[in-house]
Structures are given as C-alpha cells and as structure tokens.
Amino acid sequence: MKPLEPFFTVSDYLIQRLHEAGLRDVFTVPGDYVARWFDYIDDKDRNDGYQLTRLGCRSELEAGYAADAYGRINGISCAAVTYGVGAFSLLNPVAGSYVERVPTVAISGSPGTSDTDRPFARTYKILLHHATGNYEADRNAYEDITAEAIIISDARQAPAMIDGALGAALSQKRPVYIELWRQLWDAECARPVGALTIPALPVDQDAVKAAAAHVAGLIKTAANPLFWGGIEVQRYGLQSAFAGLVDQTGIPYVTSLLAKSVLAETHPGFIGTYTGPSSDYSTYTTVENADMVVVTGDLLTDDYEGFVSKDFSQMVVAYDGTVRVGEAYYFQVPLAAFISALSDALQGTGKREPWAVKGPAVIDPDFKPFPPDAITYARFFQRMLTWVDADMTLVPDESSSMYVSCNIPVNRANGFVSEAAWGSIGYASAAALGLSVAAPDARPVVFAGDGGFQMVAQTVSTMALYRRNPIIFVMVNTIYGIEQALTNDKAYTEGQPFNAFNVIPYWDYAGLAVALGAKGVRVTTLTELENALTTVKADLDSVWLVQVNLPADDIPQEILRLATNEPPSPPAVG
Ligand SMILES: Cc1ncc(C[n+]2csc(CCOP(=O)(O)OP(=O)(O)O)c2C)c(N)n1
C-alpha cells in the first residue's frame, strides 16, 4: 500500500467528523475511486480516539440496508462505495432511508480533474470507467432522495461542505450523499474547528402554541381520544417525552407498523400495532372506536388509506414540522416542541380512565386445514409468541410474515425493525447485519420470505465473516406469496393457479448457509421446528439460517384480510 500522507487529510477530516457525529462502523464495497479512504480507516495508528471500523459487504444493496438499520439504532450510519456502479446500486437503500427518516451518509469517490481524469478523458474522447459521461449524474440521482447531495472538488471547501452535510443529516434525520474527487482523499485539509453544529429545525412559537391549544381543546372534549406513536418519536429521541404524554393523560396509544416498539409494549396504555384490516381485533376496533386520533410523528402510507380517508377531518397528524388538525395546518412545529406544548396545554386536565385496553396477543389460525404436523405461517407465529425473548430484535421482511409478526408483543423499545413504508424485499436479512453491529446484545431474528432472501442471500457470508449471530428464518413457499395474495387472493381461497411470475425456484437454503460459512437447518414438521428452535437459541455465537418449509398454498389470514379489506373477527373464546 502507498504510505498514508504524514499530514492531516480530507480522509481524516471525514473520519473525525463522522466519529464525532456518533458513527463507529462503516459498511463498504471497494472500488478504485473510493478505496484510498479505506486505507485511512483501516490504519489503526491514525485518528487516535476517532477510529472507525470498516465492514466489507458482498454488495452495495447489502451495505446500504445494513447501514440503514444500524442508523435506526445508532442515530447515524455510513455506507461507502465507488462511483457509478457502486453509487447507483446504493440508490434503493438510500431511498428507503430517506422515506423512513434515517440519517445514513452515503459516500462515493469519483474521478476528479487531475491529469489522468477528466481533461485526459476529454482530450482523447474516452469514457472514464463507471462514468455515464455526465459527471454530475450520480449526484443528480441522489438529489431527490437525500437532505443534501454534494460533490467535493476542493480540499479547502471540504470542512464546511462535510460539516454542512452531516448537520443536515442529523437535523432532518435524512440521508446525505457526499461524493469526493478521488485525489482529495490524500489532500491536506484543515483540522475540525469547534464542535460539529447540528442546525436547529425552524420553530414558529406562535404556531406551536396555537397547534397545541387547538389539539388540547379537541382532546378535552373527545370521548375516546387515541395517540398513535410514530417513527419521529424514535428518530428524534422523544421516547420519554411521548411516554410522558401517554402517562400524564391516560390516553391509550397504538403504533404504526413502521414505528412498532417505539416504546416497550409493556408500557401502560399500549393497545397494539395498527395495520388496517390486517390488525388484530382489539387494535382494529380501538382505532375504529376512537373519535379522535393524534398521530405523533408518523408518515401515513397507503396501508392506512381506509383510515385516513374515513377520519381525515377528525385526526391530528404531527409530522415533519407540520401539524395538521383536520383541515387546519400549523407550520414550523417540530415534534419535540409540539409534544412539550401539548403536555403543557393539558396540565390540570387530569388523567383519564382508559376507554380501551389491550387484548390478548393474537395470531390468526390457519385459513384452511393443513396436515397436523405441517408448519404453517399461523402455527409458526403462534409458537413465536412464546419463543422470542425481550433481548431479541425482530426483523420481518416485506413479505407475508411482516403483517403477522407485528402482532408479537415486543417488550423492549426498538426491539422491532421493519422497512414497512419503503418495503424493499431483502432489506431485513441485510438489516440484521447492521443491527448486530449497532446493538450486539440484542440478537436479530429475521422473518424473511424466500423471494426476499434470494435478493441478498450473500449477507449470511458477511455475518459469518464478522462473527455476528443473527437467526434468519427463511419462510419457504416458493411463491412471492404476499404479491400473489394482493393480485389474486383466489389462488389461495379458491385454488386458482398462481401467476407464473410469482413462482420462484426452490433453494437448499440450509445447505447454502453452510456454503456461506454459517450454520443451517431445514425444518418441515412441527417436531423438527421445535428441535431447531432449541438449538439455535442455545447457540449464541453463530449465525443460523432456519429453512422453514411451508405448504405452497398456505398464506396467513392477516394477509388475506389485507387483500380483501375484510376487518378482523373477534378471537375465538377458549
Ligand atoms: C426490491 C423489491 N422488488 C420487488 C418488490 C415487490 N414485491 C413486494 S412483496 C414481493 C414478494 C415477497 O415474496 P417473499 O419474499 O417470497 O415473501 P412471502 O410473501 O412469500 O412470504 C415482491 C416481489 C419489492 N417490494 N421490493
């Protein structure tokens, strides 16, 4: 390796400011435009007190998903890749971070203007490798899915530009894209001056007071008000403020699927995770019976279309600096200010008796008879109700399992991570890598569909390489099941054929896990499942893949309800 420069470089600046922002680990895929930065990260004698650990990933998709999940727990994350081929592959995870409010720093190295780069290319009319021909193309692609997308082309501007981008990420809880001309990794740079500044969000105090007074007035006259805990509560570190509001008022609360586990679900007043018609009965009926819902820091996706269109004028939505009260809007009201002002405005109102209480945890039974020893979604997730521990983090993938596993009680804040709004299949498996690095004491347990797992299977190799210990349940039905149910549920309920495009190949997943350096076990009967559950739980030091073979014609009832928009029925007694 070419020796590192003896002076302080742009590479060092970036490392130190990222460290100061709270970063400790970087998920990477090399390429010549970015690799020099990795030399600076990997040199353990450099940047004493600010060192980062680099984890090499098998693909940019994996690095991006892992970084996103790491950022949800750690408060900031970083994926570093090379120009063009790497940066464009990283777009999907970064778009997910944008939508779901994760401050991921996407870093790319790019061709610069040294003699060997752009002028050379212009003179000889050649295209530099990984370039589209438009040297703004990568940054432009990131512009719409980041708080800031910048190209640093001058070492003297690097400190201000890096500080600006990191500040934007941390204040807006959104990703940023930082591209550096490759010769700058070794360029001399000023050292950081003072602490990194995180710009405060704009606040209009009059609007804050007016919004809080408006909402408090409605809460006071409502018979059945309901809080809805959202992701901003977690992203902005407002968990105890939100818990305080719930405790002070005695108003029950639900969470969205995206924000599930925003507080430990043992918290008084918690009803359940609301997912529209696929919710459990008590959660669904509580939302139905509420005469006013205060959505506290959440984005509302089309999973909630029915709820929003029916209750638009009776709901309050505080999100992204705006509070909507029915048809009235209050701008420049960040969530922290809103919660605090609402709490003040409700002082002296007294604590209510709960008008709704949490029902029992329910996983719907099989939708039709299956052989008694077969593993079905329903039987598997009913078993999970007692198998999972509070020290596990549940990570369902966008799949049939997501809308079922959200009914498992999670007795620890941040004990459930899902990419429920962006919904990129494969996310969960690579996310488990990031979670296992960000929170090594909370063992990630993934519920992946086989289709989603096939997108990022190699992540198991990275987990084994870095001695992580996630457990990945791959739910094998050889179908894009949720897709099939949503496009034609009669394939399940009336035996109509599956759409050919939803049928996927069967893999030997347990064998694949072994080939990738992990441990694998295949289960087809309930007895085999039981044995595997004991084995994998006891082995805390390995990554385990449990291949769960399901009947191909099985689908959870929760998904059928999603497909047909049928509300849940009361659980059977006894
Ligand atoms: C990256 C990406 N590609 C395509 C989709 C569309 N999609 C949504 S769910 C799904 C199928 C998931 O199937 P699988 O992982 O096998 O889970 P199952 O529902 O069968 O349990 C697909 C293809 C997506 N969400 N993300």
The ligand as an SDF file (V2000), in Angstrom:
LIG
                    3D

 26 27  0  0  0  0  0  0  0  0999 V2000
  -36.8370   -4.8540   -4.2660 C   0  0  0  0  0  0  0  0  0  0  0  0
  -38.2750   -5.1730   -4.4640 C   0  0  0  0  0  0  0  0  0  0  0  0
  -38.6840   -5.7650   -5.6060 N   0  0  0  0  0  0  0  0  0  0  0  0
  -39.9820   -6.0940   -5.7730 C   0  0  0  0  0  0  0  0  0  0  0  0
  -40.9030   -5.8280   -4.8040 C   0  0  0  0  0  0  0  0  0  0  0  0
  -42.3670   -6.2070   -4.9920 C   0  0  0  0  0  0  0  0  0  0  0  0
  -42.7330   -7.2330   -4.0020 N   0  0  0  0  0  0  0  0  0  0  0  0
  -43.3860   -6.9360   -2.8630 C   0  0  0  0  0  0  0  0  0  0  0  0
  -43.6730   -8.2530   -1.9220 S   0  0  0  0  0  0  0  0  0  0  0  0
  -42.9270   -9.2900   -3.0300 C   0  0  0  0  0  0  0  0  0  0  0  0
  -42.8860  -10.7560   -2.8050 C   0  0  0  0  0  0  0  0  0  0  0  0
  -42.2950  -11.1980   -1.4940 C   0  0  0  0  0  0  0  0  0  0  0  0
  -42.2520  -12.5840   -1.5140 O   0  0  0  0  0  0  0  0  0  0  0  0
  -41.4630  -13.4440   -0.4730 P   0  0  0  0  0  0  0  0  0  0  0  0
  -40.2540  -12.7170   -0.0290 O   0  0  0  0  0  0  0  0  0  0  0  0
  -41.2470  -14.8060   -1.0250 O   0  0  0  0  0  0  0  0  0  0  0  0
  -42.4410  -13.4710    0.7770 O   0  0  0  0  0  0  0  0  0  0  0  0
  -43.8250  -14.2510    1.0250 P   0  0  0  0  0  0  0  0  0  0  0  0
  -44.9240  -13.2210    0.9470 O   0  0  0  0  0  0  0  0  0  0  0  0
  -43.9630  -15.3220    0.0170 O   0  0  0  0  0  0  0  0  0  0  0  0
  -43.7160  -14.7640    2.4240 O   0  0  0  0  0  0  0  0  0  0  0  0
  -42.4670   -8.5780   -4.1310 C   0  0  0  0  0  0  0  0  0  0  0  0
  -41.7750   -9.1890   -5.2930 C   0  0  0  0  0  0  0  0  0  0  0  0
  -40.4470   -5.1880   -3.6430 C   0  0  0  0  0  0  0  0  0  0  0  0
  -41.2710   -4.8430   -2.6550 N   0  0  0  0  0  0  0  0  0  0  0  0
  -39.1330   -4.9110   -3.4710 N   0  0  0  0  0  0  0  0  0  0  0  0
  1  2  1  0
  2  3  1  0
  2 26  2  0
  3  4  2  0
  4  5  1  0
  5  6  1  0
  5 24  2  0
  6  7  1  0
  7  8  2  0
  7 22  1  0
  8  9  1  0
  9 10  1  0
 10 11  1  0
 10 22  2  0
 11 12  1  0
 12 13  1  0
 13 14  1  0
 14 15  2  0
 14 16  1  0
 14 17  1  0
 17 18  1  0
 18 19  2  0
 18 20  1  0
 18 21  1  0
 22 23  1  0
 24 25  1  0
 24 26  1  0
M  CHG  1   7   1
M  END
$$$$
